[in-house]
């Protein structure tokens, strides 16, 4: 069972807003060149590999990308 608490680990106080920096940070997480995009590419490429070693390597890299 999971309990979701919408609470930050450390308190954050934003003095100056910077929308451009916020957009850049969000694209690194979910954009085409971000962590999630890289993980999905690695995990989908493993299905085209011939050798079990290559499949295992791509599986390990993909799951590591998800851990970031």
C-alpha positions in Angstrom: 0.0 0.0 0.0 1.2 3.5 -0.9 0.4 6.7 0.9 0.9 9.9 -1.1 1.8 13.0 1.0 2.1 16.2 -1.0 4.9 17.6 1.1 8.4 18.7 0.0 11.4 17.1 1.7 12.9 20.6 2.1 11.1 23.9 2.2 11.4 26.0 -0.9 11.0 29.7 -1.2 11.1 31.2 -4.7 12.2 34.9 -4.7 12.5 35.5 -8.5 10.5 33.6 -11.1 12.3 32.4 -14.2 9.9 30.7 -16.7 12.7 30.0 -19.2 14.7 28.0 -16.7 11.6 26.2 -15.5 10.8 25.2 -19.1 14.4 23.9 -19.6 14.2 21.8 -16.5 10.9 20.3 -17.4 12.1 19.4 -20.9 15.1 17.6 -19.4 12.7 15.3 -17.4 10.0 14.6 -19.9 11.1 16.1 -23.2 12.5 14.2 -26.2 16.1 14.5 -24.9 15.2 13.9 -21.3 15.6 11.0 -18.9 12.2 9.4 -19.6 12.7 9.6 -23.4 16.1 8.0 -23.1 14.7 5.2 -20.9 11.9 4.4 -23.3 14.3 4.3 -26.3 16.6 1.9 -24.5 13.8 -0.3 -23.3 12.2 -0.4 -26.7 15.4 -1.2 -28.6 16.0 -4.3 -26.5 13.3 -6.1 -28.4 15.3 -5.8 -31.7 18.5 -7.3 -30.3 19.5 -10.7 -31.4 21.8 -11.8 -28.5 20.6 -12.2 -24.9 23.6 -10.2 -23.7 22.6 -7.2 -25.8 19.1 -7.4 -24.5 20.3 -7.5 -20.9 22.6 -4.5 -21.4 19.8 -2.4 -22.9 17.4 -3.5 -20.2 19.9 -2.5 -17.5 20.6 0.9 -19.1 16.9 1.6 -19.5 16.0 0.8 -15.9 19.0 2.8 -14.7 17.6 5.8 -16.7 14.3 5.4 -15.0 16.0 5.5 -11.6 17.4 9.0 -12.1 
